[in-house]
Amino acid sequence: MKDLQKLYGHPLPANRKGSLYNAFPYPTKISPEAIAIYIACHTKIEDTVFDPFSGSGTTGLATLLCDQPTKEMKETARQLGVKPVWGKRNAILYELGSLGAFIAQVMCNPPSSKQFSKIAKQLVFETEKEIGEIYKVKDPDGKYGTLRYAIWSEVLICPSCKRQSTYWDNAVTRSPLSISSEFSCSKCNHHDAIVNIGRAQEKVFDPMLNKKHSRKKRIPVWLYGRTDKKTWSRKATVKDIKQLKSVQSKFSMGAVPVHEMNWGILHRKGYHTGISHLHHFYTDRNLIVFSRLWEKTNAYSPDMNAALKLLLLSYNASHSTLMSRVVVKQENKDFVITGAQSGVLYISNLPVEKNIIDGVRRKIKTLTDSFKQVEKSESSVQVFNQSSTDISISENSVDYVFTDPPFGDYIPYSEINQINEAWLGRLTDNQNEVIVNSAQKKGAYEYAELMKQVFSETHRVLKTDGRMSLVFHSAKAEIWQALVRAFKESGFEVSLSSILDKVQGSFKQVTSTIKVQGDPLILLNKSKKKVNGASVNGYRDEQAIIKGIVGNAYHRANSEDERTPERLFSRYVTACLESGIPVSKNAKQFYKIIQKEVSQFQHV
């Protein structure tokens, strides 16, 4: 127990880097290296580890690392003052989401990395040979080169004179680089906020739906290319648009799933105009390329087919669709081209069309390296694509649980993942999805009830002396209360708590007005007696907790991170949980309350 107290006595660093972490983009992931340290500190060799909310399989990857820890993992353990028992373990993963379970199965049971690299390169080479001309474009000197990516622009309609002009021409300046929020018509001089200006639409024949379809009018406005080894960029012209239509007509489409989008809570009247089906997320060119790549994977054996599809999906939703975008950074003279925003289905005014062949080719090394890192592990991982409300595992058979449950209404996984799941032909049945989601008619009560079913099953399969480490994040007191009710009524109690110290916050944590950086990490045991609110850590009430955590941050902690409002909120939550005191404050309420407490120390 002393070793565990050391482990939970310091924030656990969870870096968002490395081939295993970067192999596939998935919301709210934790680095497997960090989880592996926890597994090796809580279990013995040959023990069984379980994760009822396994997402993309990070707990499984962590289990595979337990018998082959990296130098960085060993050094982190030394700095934490703990002595993990490295060696073989066995993991059982349950995941309701079809995409998460697919990723976990392939990543945790990978093919030969050497064979995968050879076949993946062959797939890209053959596709480029067949249809690479589709990305052919002239450089500024009039020579033919290859398109790297193109910025497209929505078309605006002046409400006064009805003149059409691109968002790019109205909002973008390149020297200095900026994007304006104001509209000014060059014909009639009408001024307004650009958000109030209507967007032009066009009717096109949709071969997937076999009928005419109305969509937002978008045109390419700026091209980035490569000729031999030289990269360049230039303004797009009418000739480029004509050439694009001409070259696209040469190539047939591969099989594309006709999937009507289940928007749930994610539809936005403005930027989702004209997008009713999966294929509307792609430019015509990129839909041809991706569908041809996808179709060619079927020529390979089942295990290699799955690995190749994982490769394609790892690039697909984030980079192959109109959700790719440009970002302006102060220190950069040109746009930063980035992928889709995590946790939403956002399409910007300036979507980016990337060269999928180039992108998938670059991704091969990352996936190959991730396979190579775990392919020799003697640990085993079983993946089940089903709900954890009914677990087919024997009673008292699990030694340790590490899990990262859905955070209330934070990420609507089944809605976000459907773009990739539609290509797989395996859509998630969200009936038992543990979530707060008005489209599914699930509030905090339904969320707590489903969570309770999962925790009750987890309690059943966990050994009497087994433990569960639970990572959780929410800025809402209501969600924390639902979580606590669920695990208490299932027979668990809090033993210790810590912070999972993410080096980089997720998109929502970084951009949200109310932020919680550093996720509370809680150690749960099977209850030996009823919790009546008696303090475990010396705090008797909420006021004492707030004074105590602020005092500790300024008197004892040497890190500035411990003094941020976000970290103080996480400490407040964990102190409440350890003390058996209800989490009654939302992050916004908490930040307001501590202003006075913090100011006393800041002016000393």
C-alpha positions in Angstrom: 0.0 0.0 0.0 2.9 2.4 0.7 4.0 2.0 -3.0 0.5 2.9 -4.1 0.5 5.9 -1.8 3.7 7.1 -3.5 2.1 6.5 -6.9 -1.0 8.5 -6.1 0.9 11.1 -4.2 2.1 12.8 -7.4 0.4 13.7 -10.7 1.0 11.0 -13.3 2.6 12.5 -16.4 0.8 11.3 -19.6 2.6 12.5 -22.7 0.6 12.8 -26.0 3.4 11.5 -28.2 4.9 8.3 -29.6 3.9 5.9 -32.3 1.3 4.1 -30.1 -0.5 7.3 -29.1 -0.3 8.8 -32.6 -1.3 5.6 -34.5 -5.0 6.6 -34.5 -6.7 9.8 -33.5 -9.4 9.1 -30.9 -10.9 11.5 -28.4 -9.7 11.7 -24.8 -7.0 9.1 -25.2 -4.3 8.5 -22.5 -0.8 7.5 -23.3 -0.4 3.7 -22.9 3.0 4.1 -21.3 1.4 6.0 -18.3 -1.3 3.3 -17.9 1.3 0.5 -18.0 3.0 2.0 -14.9 -0.3 1.8 -13.1 -0.9 -1.8 -14.2 2.6 -2.9 -13.2 2.2 -1.2 -9.7 -1.3 -2.7 -9.0 -0.8 -6.3 -10.3 1.5 -9.3 -10.4 2.8 -11.2 -13.4 0.0 -13.2 -15.1 -2.7 -11.2 -13.5 -5.8 -10.2 -15.4 -6.6 -6.6 -16.2 -10.0 -5.4 -17.3 -11.3 -2.2 -18.9 -15.1 -1.9 -19.3 -14.8 1.4 -21.3 -11.8 0.5 -23.4 -12.2 3.1 -26.3 -9.5 2.5 -28.9 -7.7 -0.1 -26.7 -5.2 2.0 -24.8 -5.4 -0.2 -21.7 -4.7 -3.2 -23.9 -1.6 -1.5 -25.4 -0.5 -0.7 -21.9 -0.8 -4.4 -20.9 1.4 -5.3 -23.9 4.0 -2.9 -22.7 4.2 -4.4 -19.2 6.6 -7.1 -20.2 8.8 -4.8 -22.3 8.8 -1.3 -20.6 10.6 1.5 -22.4 13.5 3.5 -20.8 11.1 6.4 -20.4 8.6 4.3 -18.5 11.3 3.0 -16.1 12.6 6.6 -15.6 9.1 7.9 -14.8 8.6 5.1 -12.3 11.9 6.0 -10.7 11.0 9.7 -10.4 7.6 8.7 -8.8 9.5 6.6 -6.3 7.6 3.3 -7.2 8.8 -0.1 -8.1 6.6 -1.7 -10.8 6.6 -5.4 -11.3 7.3 -5.7 -15.0 6.1 -8.8 -16.8 3.4 -10.6 -18.7 -0.3 -9.8 -18.0 -3.6 -10.6 -19.6 -6.1 -8.0 -20.6 -9.9 -8.2 -21.3 -11.3 -5.1 -23.1 -15.0 -4.3 -23.6 -16.0 -1.5 -25.9 -19.5 -0.7 -27.2 -18.3 1.4 -30.1 -17.6 -0.4 -33.3 -14.8 1.8 -34.3 -13.0 1.7 -30.9 -13.3 -2.1 -30.8 -11.9 -2.4 -34.3 -8.9 -0.2 -33.5 -8.3 -2.1 -30.3 -8.4 -5.5 -32.0 -5.9 -4.6 -34.7 -3.6 -2.5 -32.5 -3.5 -5.1 -29.7 -3.2 -8.1 -32.0 -1.1 -6.6 -34.8 0.2 -8.3 -38.0 4.0 -8.5 -38.7 5.2 -4.9 -38.8 7.7 -5.8 -41.6 5.0 -7.4 -43.7 2.5 -4.7 -43.1 5.0 -2.0 -44.1 5.7 -3.8 -47.4 2.1 -4.4 -48.3 0.9 -0.8 -47.3 3.6 0.7 -49.5 2.5 -1.6 -52.3 -1.2 -0.5 -51.8 -0.3 3.2 -52.0 2.1 2.7 -55.0 -0.5 0.8 -57.0 -3.2 3.3 -56.3 -0.9 6.2 -57.2 0.1 4.5 -60.4 -3.6 4.0 -61.4 -5.1 7.4 -60.4 -2.2 9.6 -59.2 -3.0 11.9 -62.2 -6.0 13.2 -60.3 -3.7 15.3 -58.1 -1.8 16.7 -61.1 -1.6 20.5 -61.2 0.6 23.2 -62.8 3.1 25.1 -60.7 3.7 28.9 -60.9 6.2 28.3 -63.8 3.6 26.4 -65.8 5.2 22.9 -65.2 3.1 20.0 -64.0 3.6 19.0 -60.4 1.6 17.3 -57.7 -1.1 18.9 -55.5 -0.2 18.7 -51.8 -3.4 20.4 -50.6 -5.9 22.9 -51.7 -7.8 25.5 -49.7 -11.5 25.8 -50.7 -13.7 28.7 -49.9 -17.5 29.1 -49.4 -19.1 31.7 -51.6 -20.9 34.7 -50.0 -24.0 36.6 -51.4 -24.2 40.3 -50.7 -27.6 40.9 -49.1 -27.8 44.3 -50.8 -26.7 43.8 -54.5 -26.7 40.0 -54.6 -23.2 39.9 -55.9 -21.4 36.6 -55.2 -17.8 36.6 -53.9 -15.7 34.1 -52.0 -15.2 34.1 -48.3 -11.4 34.0 -49.1 -11.6 37.3 -51.1 -13.6 39.0 -48.4 -11.9 37.8 -45.2 -8.3 36.7 -46.0 -5.2 38.8 -46.3 -1.9 37.1 -46.8 0.5 39.9 -45.8 0.1 40.2 -42.9 -1.7 36.9 -42.6 -5.2 37.3 -41.1 -8.8 36.3 -41.3 -11.4 39.1 -40.9 -14.8 38.7 -39.3 -16.2 41.7 -41.3 -17.8 41.7 -44.8 -17.5 44.5 -47.3 -19.0 44.2 -50.8 -16.6 45.5 -53.4 -19.6 46.4 -55.7 -22.1 48.2 -53.5 -19.9 48.7 -50.3 -22.4 47.0 -48.0 -20.9 46.3 -44.6 -21.8 43.7 -42.0 -20.4 40.9 -39.8 -19.4 38.1 -42.1 -21.4 35.6 -39.9 -24.6 37.4 -41.0 -23.9 37.0 -44.8 -25.7 34.3 -46.7 -23.9 31.5 -48.5 -24.4 30.5 -52.1 -25.7 27.1 -52.9 -25.6 25.0 -56.1 -27.6 22.0 -57.4 -25.6 19.0 -58.6 -26.4 15.5 -59.6 -25.6 13.1 -56.8 -24.7 9.7 -58.3 -24.8 8.0 -54.8 -28.5 9.1 -54.3 -29.3 9.1 -58.0 -30.9 12.5 -57.8 -30.1 16.3 -57.8 -28.8 17.5 -54.5 -28.4 21.1 -53.2 -25.1 21.9 -51.4 -23.0 24.8 -50.4 -21.1 26.3 -53.3 -17.3 25.9 -52.6 -14.4 26.6 -55.0 -10.7 26.1 -54.7 -8.9 29.4 -54.0 -5.3 28.6 -53.0 -3.1 25.6 -54.0 0.0 24.1 -52.4 2.0 21.8 -54.6 5.3 20.0 -55.2 7.3 19.9 -58.5 10.2 17.4 -58.2 11.6 18.3 -54.7 10.5 22.0 -54.8 7.3 23.0 -52.9 5.2 26.0 -53.9 1.9 27.7 -53.5 -0.2 30.0 -55.7 -3.7 31.3 -56.2 -6.2 28.9 -57.9 -7.6 30.0 -61.2 -10.6 29.2 -63.4 -8.3 26.9 -65.5 -7.6 24.8 -62.4 -11.3 24.3 -61.8 -11.8 23.2 -65.5 -8.8 20.9 -65.3 -10.1 19.3 -62.0 -13.4 18.5 -63.7 -11.7 17.1 -66.7 -9.3 14.8 -64.8 -12.0 13.6 -62.4 -14.1 12.4 -65.3 -11.3 9.9 -66.2 -11.6 7.9 -63.0 -14.4 5.7 -61.7 -15.5 5.8 -58.1 -15.0 2.7 -55.9 -17.8 1.4 -53.7 -19.0 4.0 -51.3 -21.4 3.3 -48.4 -24.7 5.2 -48.8 -25.0 6.3 -45.2 -27.5 8.9 -44.0 -26.0 10.8 -41.2 -27.4 10.3 -37.7 -26.6 13.9 -36.5 -27.9 13.5 -32.9 -26.8 16.7 -31.1 -24.1 17.6 -33.6 -26.0 19.1 -36.5 -25.5 22.9 -37.0 -27.9 24.7 -39.4 -25.1 26.8 -40.9 -22.0 24.8 -41.6 -23.8 21.4 -42.3 -26.0 22.8 -45.0 -26.2 20.3 -47.9 -24.6 17.5 -45.9 -27.1 14.7 -45.3 -25.0 11.6 -46.2 -21.5 10.4 -45.5 -20.2 11.1 -49.0 -21.1 14.8 -48.7 -18.1 15.2 -46.3 -15.7 14.7 -49.2 -14.7 16.7 -52.3 -15.5 14.7 -55.4 -11.8 14.1 -56.0 -11.0 12.8 -52.5 -14.1 10.5 -52.5 -12.7 8.9 -55.7 -9.3 8.4 -54.1 -10.4 7.1 -50.8 -13.0 4.7 -52.2 -10.4 3.3 -54.6 -7.9 2.8 -51.8 -10.6 1.2 -49.6 -11.7 -1.2 -52.3 -8.1 -2.4 -53.0 -7.7 -3.6 -49.4 -10.1 -6.4 -50.1 -7.4 -8.2 -52.2 -5.4 -9.1 -49.0 -5.7 -11.7 -46.3 -8.2 -10.9 -43.4 -5.5 -9.8 -40.9 -3.7 -7.6 -43.4 -7.0 -6.3 -44.7 -8.0 -5.1 -41.2 -4.6 -3.5 -40.7 -4.8 -1.7 -44.1 -8.3 -0.5 -43.3 -7.0 0.8 -39.9 -4.3 2.7 -41.8 -6.9 4.3 -44.1 -9.3 5.1 -41.3 -6.5 6.6 -39.2 -6.2 9.3 -41.9 -9.8 9.4 -43.1 -12.2 11.4 -40.9 -9.4 13.7 -39.6 -7.7 14.5 -42.9 -9.6 13.2 -46.0 -12.8 15.1 -45.4 -13.9 18.7 -45.6 -13.4 18.9 -41.8 -9.7 19.6 -42.5 -9.0 23.3 -42.0 -6.5 26.2 -41.8 -5.3 27.8 -38.7 -3.7 31.2 -38.3 -0.7 31.3 -35.9 0.9 34.6 -34.9 4.5 33.4 -35.6 3.7 31.9 -39.0 3.7 33.8 -42.3 1.4 31.2 -43.9 -1.6 29.2 -42.9 -1.0 26.1 -40.7 -2.9 23.2 -42.4 -4.4 20.9 -39.8 -7.0 18.2 -39.4 -10.5 18.0 -38.1 -11.4 19.3 -34.7 -11.7 16.6 -32.1 -15.2 15.8 -30.7 -17.2 17.7 -33.3 -18.2 17.4 -37.0 -17.2 21.0 -37.8 -16.6 22.2 -41.4 -15.1 25.7 -41.6 -15.6 28.5 -44.1 -12.2 27.5 -45.6 -12.0 23.7 -45.7 -8.8 22.0 -46.9 -8.6 19.2 -49.5 -5.5 17.2 -48.8 -3.7 14.7 -51.0 -4.8 11.5 -49.5 -2.2 9.4 -51.3 0.6 11.5 -49.8 -1.1 11.5 -46.4 -1.6 7.7 -46.1 2.0 7.1 -47.4 3.3 9.3 -44.5 1.1 7.5 -42.0 2.5 4.0 -42.8 5.7 4.6 -40.7 3.7 5.6 -37.6 1.5 2.5 -37.8 4.4 0.3 -38.6 6.4 1.6 -35.6 3.4 1.0 -33.3 3.0 -2.6 -34.5 6.7 -3.1 -34.0 6.6 -1.8 -30.5 4.2 -4.4 -29.2 4.3 -7.3 -31.7 6.8 -9.3 -29.5 4.9 -8.9 -26.3 4.0 -12.1 -24.5 1.0 -10.5 -22.8 -2.4 -11.2 -24.3 -5.4 -8.9 -25.1 -9.0 -10.0 -25.8 -11.3 -7.4 -27.3 -15.1 -7.7 -27.1 -17.3 -5.3 -29.1 -20.3 -5.2 -26.7 -21.8 -3.3 -23.8 -20.3 -3.7 -20.4 -23.8 -3.6 -18.8 -23.6 -7.4 -19.3 -20.1 -8.9 -19.0 -19.4 -12.5 -19.9 -16.6 -12.9 -17.4 -16.5 -15.2 -14.4 -17.1 -13.8 -10.9 -14.1 -12.8 -8.9 -11.7 -13.4 -11.9 -10.2 -9.9 -12.5 -7.3 -8.6 -10.5 -7.3 -5.0 -11.5 -9.4 -2.5 -13.5 -8.1 0.6 -15.3 -10.8 2.6 -17.1 -11.6 6.0 -18.5 -15.4 6.2 -18.8 -17.4 8.6 -21.0 -17.5 12.0 -19.3 -21.3 12.7 -19.3 -22.1 14.9 -22.4 -18.4 15.6 -23.2 -18.0 13.5 -26.4 -20.9 11.9 -28.4 -18.8 9.0 -29.5 -21.4 7.1 -31.6 -22.2 10.3 -33.6 -18.5 11.4 -34.0 -17.3 7.9 -35.1 -20.0 7.2 -37.7 -18.0 8.5 -40.6 -15.3 5.8 -40.1 -17.9 3.2 -38.9 -19.9 3.6 -42.1 -16.9 2.6 -44.1 -16.4 -0.4 -41.9 -20.1 -1.3 -42.3 -20.4 -1.6 -38.5 -22.4 1.2 -36.8 -22.6 1.4 -33.1 -25.9 0.5 -31.4 -26.2 3.4 -29.0 -29.0 1.9 -26.9 -26.6 1.2 -24.0 -24.2 4.0 -24.7 -23.3 5.6 -21.3 -23.8 9.3 -22.1 -25.8 12.4 -21.4 -27.3 13.2 -24.8 -30.7 14.9 -25.5 -31.0 13.3 -28.9 -30.9 9.9 -27.2 -33.2 11.1 -24.4 -30.5 10.5 -21.8 -30.0 12.9 -18.9 -27.8 12.7 -15.8 -30.2 10.1 -14.3 -30.1 7.7 -17.3 -26.3 8.2 -17.4 -25.9 7.3 -13.8 -28.2 4.2 -14.2 -26.2 2.9 -17.1 -22.9 3.7 -15.4 -24.2 1.8 -12.3 -25.0 -1.3 -14.4 -21.4 -1.3 -15.7 -19.9 -0.7 -12.2 -22.1 -3.5 -10.8 -20.8 -5.9 -13.4 -17.3 -4.7 -12.8 -17.7 -5.2 -9.0 -19.0 -8.8 -9.7 -16.0 -9.8 -11.8 -13.4 -8.1 -9.6 -11.6 -10.1 -6.9 -12.3 -9.2 -3.3 -8.9 -7.5 -2.9 -9.0 -6.1 -6.5 -8.8 -2.4 -7.2 -10.1 -0.1 -9.9 -8.3 3.0 -11.1 -10.7 5.4 -12.7 -9.9 8.5 -14.8 -12.7 11.1 -15.0 -13.1 14.6 -16.3 -16.1 17.0 -16.0 -16.6 20.6 -15.2 -20.2 19.9 -14.1 -21.1 19.0 -10.5 -24.2 17.1 -11.7 -22.0 14.7 -13.7 -19.6 14.1 -10.8 -22.6 13.4 -8.5 -24.0 10.9 -11.1 -20.6 9.1 -11.2 -20.3 9.0 -7.4 -23.8 7.6 -7.0 -23.1 5.0 -9.6 -19.9 3.6 -8.1 -21.1 3.9 -4.5 -24.4 2.0 -5.2 -22.4 -0.6 -7.0 -20.3 -1.3 -3.9 -17.1 0.7 -4.5 -15.5 3.3 -2.2 -12.6 5.8 -2.8 -9.3 4.8 -1.4 -6.8 7.2 -2.9 -6.8 9.9 -5.6 -4.4 11.7 -7.9 -4.2 13.7 -11.1 -3.5 12.5 -14.6 -1.2 15.3 -15.8 -1.8 15.5 -19.6 1.1 17.4 -21.2 -1.3 18.8 -23.9 -5.0 19.3 -23.3 -7.6 17.9 -25.7 -9.2 20.3 -28.1 -12.2 20.8 -25.8 -10.1 21.3 -22.7 -7.9 23.9 -24.5 -10.7 25.9 -26.2 -13.6 25.6 -23.7 -14.5 28.7 -21.7 -14.6 26.4 -18.6 -11.5 24.3 -18.5 -10.4 21.4 -16.3 -6.8 20.5 -17.2 -5.4 17.5 -15.4 -8.0 14.7 -15.0 -8.8 13.4 -11.5 -7.6 9.8 -11.1 -9.4 7.8 -8.4 -8.5 4.5 -6.8 -11.6 2.5 -5.9 -11.8 -0.6 -3.6 -14.8 -2.9 -2.9 -16.6 -1.3 0.0 -16.1 -2.9 3.4 -18.6 -0.7 5.1 -21.0 2.0 4.2 -19.6 5.5 3.7 -21.2 8.0 6.0 -19.2 11.1 5.1 -16.4 10.6 7.6 -13.3 12.2 6.3 -10.4 10.1 5.0 -8.0 13.0 4.5 -8.8 15.4 7.4 -11.4 17.6 5.6 -14.7 17.8 7.4 -16.7 20.0 4.9 -16.5 21.7 1.5 -15.2 25.0 2.9 -12.3 23.3 4.6 -11.5 21.5 1.4 -11.3 24.7 -0.6 -9.1 26.5 2.0 -6.9 23.4 2.3 -6.2 22.8 -1.4 -5.5 26.5 -2.0 -3.2 26.6 1.0 -1.4 23.4 -0.1 -0.9 24.8 -3.6 0.8 28.0 -2.3 2.6 26.6 0.8 3.8 23.2 -0.3 3.6 22.8 -4.1 6.6 24.0 -6.1 4.8 23.8 -9.4 2.9 26.7 -11.0 0.6 24.1 -12.5 -0.8 23.3 -9.0 -1.9 26.9 -8.7 -3.9 27.2 -11.8 -7.7 27.4 -11.3 -8.1 24.2 -13.5 -5.8 22.2 -11.3 -7.3 23.5 -8.1 -10.7 22.4 -9.3 -9.4 18.9 -10.0 -7.9 18.8 -6.5 -11.2 20.0 -5.1 -13.0 17.1 -6.8 -10.6 14.5 -5.6 -10.6 15.8 -2.0 -14.4 15.7 -2.0 -14.4 12.1 -3.3 -11.8 11.0 -0.7 -13.7 12.7 2.1 -17.1 11.4 1.1 -18.4 15.0 0.6 -20.6 15.7 -2.4 -19.1 17.6 -5.3 -21.6 20.5 -5.3 -19.7 23.1 -7.4 -19.4 23.4 -11.2 -16.0 24.5 -12.4 -17.4 28.0 -13.1 -18.8 28.4 -9.6 -15.6 27.0 -8.1 -13.4 29.5 -10.0 -15.5 32.4 -8.7 -15.3 31.1 -5.1 -11.5 30.7 -5.0 -10.7 34.1 -6.4 -10.7 35.6 -2.8 -8.7 32.6 -1.4 -6.1 32.8 -4.1 -5.7 36.6 -4.0 -4.6 36.4 -0.3 -1.6 34.3 -1.4 -0.8 36.2 -4.6 -0.4 39.5 -2.7 1.8 38.1 0.0 
